[in-house]
């Protein structure tokens, strides 16, 4: 977001220091707003998923007989697991899940403390990403140099995010980080070519 704002505004407003600082404040405000929006969407998604699961569990509990309850479980999960494993293994899993649902108490909160804590983390992560690229504008007097250092910081952050994201899902961090880094360099290069 900050990269888009700073490069786009430099095309429109030029490299006037006051214009870039105003733009930077707008980019920070944008990240804060998106942090609030992303946090709210996270909570809404968690509540939606929990409500959906509660409806499925209630349908399993209120089904007429084991076969009907198993059909509800199968209908809910087959689109997700249909391509995995053997049919008999999935059926055994569905039967075990049906038994677990029938024997559970079924009372779950729609909104949990974990949801709120995770929403705060989402907000902080989104809002905080605007801070590292803002530092060059505070420390460097020349707006052109500050903009390029800010761009470099943001592109380096793309590498860091790609590296850790790939490692968290068992992928190759160096390859993913490098692809994101090169993509960022390409996009910054295109923006600079158009006057950014």
C-alpha positions in Angstrom: 0.0 0.0 0.0 2.8 2.4 1.0 4.8 1.5 -2.1 1.8 2.1 -4.4 1.0 5.4 -2.7 4.5 6.8 -2.7 5.3 5.8 -6.3 1.9 6.9 -7.6 2.0 10.3 -5.8 5.6 10.9 -7.0 4.2 10.7 -10.5 1.4 13.1 -9.8 3.0 15.5 -7.3 6.7 15.2 -8.2 9.5 15.0 -5.7 8.5 18.0 -3.6 9.4 17.1 0.0 6.1 18.5 1.5 4.1 16.6 -1.1 5.8 13.4 -0.3 5.4 13.8 3.4 1.7 14.5 3.0 1.5 11.4 0.8 3.3 9.4 3.4 0.9 10.5 6.1 -2.0 9.5 3.8 -0.3 6.1 3.2 0.0 5.6 7.0 -3.6 6.5 7.4 -4.5 4.1 4.6 -2.7 1.3 6.3 -4.3 2.0 9.6 -7.7 2.0 7.9 -6.9 -1.3 6.1 -5.7 -2.7 9.4 -9.1 -2.0 11.0 -10.9 -3.4 7.9 -8.7 -6.6 7.8 -9.2 -7.1 11.5 -12.9 -6.8 11.2 -13.0 -9.2 8.2 -10.9 -11.7 10.2 -13.4 -11.6 13.0 -16.4 -11.9 10.6 -14.7 -14.8 8.8 -14.1 -16.6 12.1 -17.7 -16.1 13.3 -19.0 -17.2 9.9 -17.0 -20.4 9.9 -17.9 -21.2 13.5 -21.6 -20.5 12.8 -21.5 -22.7 9.7 -19.9 -25.5 11.7 -22.5 -25.1 14.4 -25.3 -25.5 11.9 -23.7 -28.6 10.4 -23.3 -30.1 13.9 -26.9 -29.3 14.8 -28.0 -30.9 11.6 -26.0 -34.1 12.4 -27.5 -34.2 16.0 -31.1 -33.7 14.7 -30.8 -36.2 11.8 -33.2 -39.2 11.8 -30.8 -42.0 12.4 -27.1 -42.7 11.9 -27.3 -43.0 8.1 -28.9 -39.5 7.8 -26.4 -38.0 10.2 -23.5 -39.6 8.3 -25.0 -38.2 5.1 -24.9 -34.7 6.6 -21.2 -35.1 7.5 -20.4 -36.6 4.1 -22.2 -33.7 2.3 -20.4 -31.1 4.4 -16.9 -32.6 4.0 -16.9 -34.5 0.6 -16.2 -31.3 -1.4 -13.1 -30.6 0.7 -11.8 -34.2 1.1 -13.2 -35.9 -2.0 -9.8 -36.1 -3.8 -7.9 -37.4 -0.8 -7.4 -41.0 0.3 -9.5 -44.0 -0.4 -13.2 -44.0 -0.2 -13.3 -46.4 2.7 -10.8 -44.3 4.7 -12.9 -41.2 4.2 -16.0 -43.1 5.2 -14.3 -44.2 8.4 -13.3 -40.7 9.1 -16.8 -39.4 8.5 -18.2 -42.1 10.8 -15.8 -41.1 13.6 -16.6 -37.4 13.1 -20.3 -38.2 13.3 -19.8 -40.0 16.6 -17.7 -37.1 18.0 -20.4 -34.6 17.0 -23.2 -36.6 18.5 -21.3 -37.0 21.8 -20.3 -33.3 22.1 -22.2 -30.7 24.1 -22.7 -28.4 21.0 -22.4 -25.2 22.9 -19.9 -22.9 21.4 -19.4 -19.1 21.6 -19.7 -17.2 18.4 -17.0 -14.8 19.3 -14.0 -15.9 21.3 -11.1 -14.1 23.0 -8.8 -15.7 20.5 -10.7 -14.1 17.7 -10.3 -10.7 19.3 -6.6 -11.3 20.0 -6.0 -12.5 16.5 -7.8 -9.4 15.1 -5.5 -7.2 17.1 -2.5 -9.0 15.7 -3.9 -8.6 12.2 -4.4 -4.9 12.7 -0.9 -4.4 14.2 0.7 -6.3 11.3 -1.1 -4.4 8.6 -0.6 -1.0 10.3 3.0 -1.6 11.2 4.0 -2.4 7.7 3.8 1.3 6.9 6.3 2.2 9.5 9.7 0.9 8.1 9.2 2.7 4.8 8.3 5.9 6.6 11.7 6.1 8.4 13.7 7.3 5.4 11.4 10.3 5.0 12.1 11.3 8.6 15.9 10.7 8.5 16.8 11.8 4.9 16.5 15.4 3.8 16.6 14.8 0.0 13.1 13.6 -1.0 14.3 11.6 -4.0 16.9 9.7 -2.0 14.3 9.2 0.8 11.8 7.8 -1.7 14.3 5.4 -3.2 15.5 4.2 0.2 11.8 3.7 1.2 11.3 1.7 -2.0 14.3 -0.4 -1.2 13.0 -1.1 2.3 9.6 -2.1 1.0 11.0 -4.4 -1.7 13.3 -6.0 1.0 10.2 -6.6 3.1 8.6 -8.4 0.2 11.5 -10.8 0.3 11.3 -11.3 4.1 7.5 -11.9 3.9 7.9 -14.3 1.0 10.7 -16.2 2.8 8.9 -16.7 6.1 5.5 -17.4 4.4 7.0 -20.1 2.3 8.8 -21.7 5.2 5.6 -21.7 7.3 3.9 -23.8 4.7 6.8 -26.1 4.0 8.0 -24.4 0.8 11.3 -23.0 -0.3 11.8 -19.7 1.5 14.7 -18.5 -0.6 12.9 -19.2 -3.9 9.6 -17.6 -2.9 11.3 -14.6 -1.3 13.4 -14.1 -4.4 10.4 -14.2 -6.6 8.6 -11.6 -4.5 11.7 -9.5 -4.4 12.2 -9.6 -8.2 8.5 -8.9 -8.7 8.8 -5.8 -6.4 11.9 -4.6 -8.3 10.1 -5.0 -11.6 7.0 -3.1 -10.3 9.2 -0.3 -8.9 11.2 -0.2 -12.1 7.9 0.2 -14.2 6.7 2.9 -11.8 10.1 4.8 -12.1 10.0 4.5 -15.9 6.6 6.2 -15.8 8.0 9.0 -13.7 7.5 7.5 -10.2 
